[in-house]
């Protein structure tokens, strides 16, 4: 099967092609080229690809086309009431809004023929209930808020024709299993199902067997294809903040996204950086939705230089040309490491991911390497070399043990080193 090199070859209709031209989409990404024809053919799909690969368009474009052409040919039902045709389930508020905004953007030339609504927690349910009056063609939802709306009779799922699970691995790891089961039980047996995930732990594989019927499988995850340069620095216990401040000041990145593991850690680190002359904003689950939206929009527009966030920012954040992601704290889950670093190096841009580890992190980072089949050399920041009290045993525990996956290792190592040199110039 020949892979399409243009959107026209994917048999997309003219209103979508016109919009893609306006958005300056040059050609389909690999996941779009492989997924869109299968979706248009009515097949179930399970797709795995690195973050920033264009998967939203991969499911949104054919979904929009199918709904629009059905309406144009009068084959679509004209039921009054609170129906849904296409349901997209996502794990976070930010991702729900981002996906819905993308779909609305793609549908500009449909002249309002396709209604899209996003529902999620943290904001008034009444406003969302009003938006759902008369039903909607596409609903983008987080599971908890969707269940609340169903219990209030604001929406029904018995007419869903297409189901999309986006970031399925994250949804399961966040403990959505019971909510998903309840929602899936309300869907019709006959429907098209698409499942997208950047990683595929056993839980996702089990869900695949349960939900999909003879699916087309598209697996494009590849470290070799990544445009993110990964580096890891050994630092002394208690010196992470000083090292972080030094790196931010020395390299003057246009923006930096810093990950920590706890909500109060965001505030504490922001205070410490402020005392060192660096202003940073925070982004975590205890903040109201209005605040989170304002901060995210400001970061996307470049008004905020440094954003300190928990893992709610690891999914759904699409920041154009974000130069660097920094793991101040290591993620608890190895799969979250991939999602964190995927905030940089998106859409073909070269990005940088830095991890700061002290001796208490040594073992955990080796686990991250092993699970993700990567190997990174340990470095030190000039002026912050390890204390002599760091023993040989500790350093040995820090050495990577996993071997890189794939072939062409020497060539790949040279390419990555060339990319790595770029970040020193910014």
N, C-alpha and C positions, 0 to 999 in steps of 0.2 A: 504494500500500500504506500503510495507516494504522499509524503507530508506536504500540506499546503504551505505556500510561501507568501500568500497574500490573503487578505480577508475576503476578497471577491471569490477566491477559489474555495472558501469554506461555505459558499452558497448562502451568505447572509443577505438579507433583504436591504433595499436601497436606503430606507430611513436609518438603519444601523450603520451602514457603510458611510453615509454622509456624516454621521456623528463621529465615527472613528477618525475620519479625515480631519474634522474640526479639532479633535483632541490630539491630533498629530501622532496617532498610533501608526507606526511605519509598517509593521508586519506582525503576524501572530507570534506570540512566544511559543516555545515547545509544548507547554501544557495546553494552551489554547488551540494549537494546530491539531492536537491529538484528541482533546476532549469534545470540542464543539461538534464535529461530525457525528460522533457517537450519540451525543445528547439529542441532536436533531433527528437521528434515526430512531429515537425512542428507547435507547438502551440504558440500563442501569450502569453507573460508573463508580469505580473506586479509584481515586487519584491521589498520588503522593508527590509533592514537589516542595522544593525549598521555599521559604517565605520570600515574598517579593517577586514571585514568578508569574504573576498575572492570573491567578486562579479565579478571582472574583469575576473577571470578564469571561472566563472559561465556562462558568455556569450561568452567569447573568444574561449574556447575549443570546444563547439559544433558548433560554427560558422566556425572555422577552419576545423573541421572534415567534415562538410557538403560540403564546397567548395572543399576540397581535394578529397573526394570520388566522387563528380560529375565530376571533371576533370579526375580522373583515369578511370571512366566508360564512358568517352567521351560524357557525357550528358550536360556538361557545354557549353555555347555558345562560339564560337570562333570569335566573332565580333572584328574587328579592330576598333580602335578609343578610345575615352575617356570615357569608361564605368566604372561603379562601381557596384560591386555585394553586398558587405556588407558595410553599412554606419553607423558609430558610431559618434554621436554628443555629445560633452562635453563642459562645460562652460569655461575652462581655458586652457591657453597654456601648463602649466605644466602637467595638467591631460592628454591632448592630447598626449604629448610626452611619458608620463609614460604608458598609455594604449597601444600605438603603440609599444613601446619597449617590453612590456610584450607579446604582440601577436607575435612579431618576435621571441622572445625567445621560446615560446611554439612551433613554427613552424620550429625549427632548423632541424628536421629530415625529413622535406618535400623537402629538397634539392632545395629550391628556387621556388617550384611549386606555392606557394601562395605569391603574392605581397601585401605588406602593406605600405601605405604612410600616414604620419601625416601632416596636414596643419593647420596653425594658424598664427595669426598676430605677428608683431614685428620683422619679418625677411623678407628676400627678397621673393616676390611672384614669381619672375622669376625662382628661384631655384626650388620652389614647382611645377611650371608649367612644368619644364623639367622632374621632377620626375613622373608626371602624364601622360607623353607621352605614348600612347598605353593603357591607362586606368590602373586600379588597382583592385585587388580582394577585398581588404579591405581599406576603407578610414576612418581615424579618424580625425575629424575636429571640429573647433570652428565655429559657425554659420556665423559670419561676414566675415572671410577669405574665407569660402566656397562660399558665395554669390559673393564675388569679383572674384573668379576663374570661377564660372559659367558665370558671365557677360563677362569674357574674353574668353569664349568658351574653357577653359582648361579642363572642366569636365562636364559630364551630369549625371543626376540622373534617367533617364527613365528606366534603367535596374536594379535598386536596388531590390534585392530579400529579404534582411534582413535589418531592421532599429533598431538601439539601441540608446535609449536616456539615457545617464548616468548622474547622479546627476541632475535629472529633476527639482527638487525643486529649486536648485540653479540657473539653467538656467532661470527659470521663474522670480525669484526674482531679477536677474541681468538685467531684462528688455529685454530679448531675444524674447518676445512674437511675435512681428511683423516679426522678422527674421525667427523664427520657422515656422510661418504661410506661409511665402513665400517659404521656403524650402519644407515644407510638400506638398505644391501645385504642386511641380515638381516631386514628387515621384509617382510611379505606384500605382493603387488602390490595386492590389493583391501583398501582401508582408507579411513577418513575422515581427512582431514588438515586441520589448522588452523594457520595461521601468523600470529603476532602480532609487530608491530614498531612502535616509535615513529618510526623513520626508515627509508627505503627506498632505500639505495644500490644501485648496479648489481648487486652480489653477491646481494642479497636478491631483486631482480627475477629474476635468473637462476635462483635456487633455486625461486622461485615457478613458473616455467615447467616445471621439472623434476619438482616434487613434486605439484602440485595439478591436479585434474581439473575443468575448468569451474567454477572457484570463484566464490562470491559475494564481491564486493569491498566492503569497508566502510572508507572513508577519513574519519577524523574529526580528523586533525591540524589544528590551527588556532591560530595565535598570537592571533587575535582572541578565542578562547574561553578563553585562558589566564588563570589567576588569580594568576600570578606577576608581580610588579613587578620589572623588570630595570633595574639601574642600574650604571654603570661609572665608576670614579674613576681619573683620571690621578694617579700618585704618583711621587715622585722615586726614583731607583735607590737601593736600600738602606734605604728607609723603609717598606717594606710591613709589617714586623712592628710598627713603632711605630703605623702607621695602623690596623692590625687591632686592636691592644690598645686604642687610643683609642676605636674604634667599639664594641667589646664593652663597655668600661666606661661609655661615655657613654649608650648606649641600653639596656643591661641586658636584652637579650633573654632570654626564658625558656630558650632553647636556641639553639645555633649549630652548624652543620655546615660545617667548613672543608676545602676540597679542595686537596691538593698533588699533585705528579706522581710523587714518588719515596718509597720506604719510609723511607729515612734522613731525608728532609725532614720526615716526620711527627714523628720523635723530636727533631730539631733545633728545629723550630718550637715543640713543646711545652715544651722546655727554655727557650727564649727568652721564651715567654709566662709561664712560672712565675716567672722573674726579674722580670717586670713585675706580679706579683701575680695572675695568672690561671691556674687549674688546668685542664688539658685532658688528655683521654685520646687514645690513638692507635688506629687501626684500619687494618691493612694485611695483605698476604698472607704476610708472614714470621711472623705471630703464629699460634699454635696454634689449632685450631678451638674448643677449650674456652674459651680466652681471648676469641676473637672473639664467641662466643655470649654470654658473660657481659657483655662491654662493650656489645654491641648491645642486650641486654635492659635493661641499666642506662640506656642512652641513651633507649630507648623509654619507660621508666618515669619519666624525668625526674631520675634520680639524678646524671646527668652533664650539665653545662651546655654544655661545649664539646668537640666531637669532631673531631679532625683525621684525615683519611682520604685514601687514594688512591682511584682509580676503581673499586675493588671495592665501594665504598659507593654508586656511582652507579646501581646496579641492585639491586633486591630489598629496599631499605630503605623501609619504610612507617612513617614516624614521624607520629603524629597531631599535627596542628597545629604542625608544625615551622615556626617563624617566619622563619628566615633561612638561606640557603645562601651561602657566601662562596667565590669562586674566588681563593684566594691565588696559586696558579699557574693559568694558563689550560690547559684540556684540550688535548691534542695533536690530537685529532680534533674537528672542528666538531660532529659528531653527539653526541659525549659531552657537549658543553655543554648540550644539551637534556635529556639524562638527569640531569645533575648538578642543574640548577635545578629539575627535576621532583620532587626530594625535598621541596620546599616547595610550598605552594599546592595540596595534595591534597584530593580529595573536596570541592571547592567552596570551601575556605578560601583567604583571601588570604595569599599568601606573598611573600617578598622574596628576590631573588638579586642579590648584589653581586659585581662583578669588580674587582680591583685590578690596574692595569696600569702598568708603567713604560715608558720609551721603547723598550725592547727588545721589548715585547709589542704595540706599536702596530699593526704590520702584521698580526700573527697575529689580533688581535681583529677587524680589518677582514675577514679571511677568514672568521672565524666568523659575522660579520654577513651577509656575502654568501651563504654556504652556507645559512644558516637564515632568510634573507629578513627580517632585522630591522634596525632602525636605532635606535641609542641615543645620546643626547647625552652628551658627555664632561663630567664634573664634577670638582671638586676638594674635598677635605676641609678645612674651615676649620682653620687652624693648621698645615696641611701643604701649602701651596700650592707649585706647581712652582718650581724654582730658575730664576733668570734665565738660567742656562746652557742651559736647554732651548730650542733654536732654533725659529724659525718653521717651518723645514722639518720638524722632528720633530712639531710640533703639527699641521701640515697632514697628515702621515701618519696622525695619530690620528683625524682627522675621519671620521665615518661616510660611506659612499658609497652603500650599498644603500638602496632605497626600501622602505617598509613594504608588505607584500602586503595585498590586499583593498580593500574600499571603506569609506566612512564614516570617513575618517582623522581628521577634526577631532573627531568624537564620541568615537572610540576614544582619541584623545590626552587628551581631558578625563577620560574614565573612568580611564585609567591614572594620570593625575596625582592623582586623588582617592585611588586605591589607594596611590600612592606616599606620600601624606601620612600614611597609617596607621602605617607602620613607624617614623616619627619619634616616635610616641607610646608606643612599647613599649621 
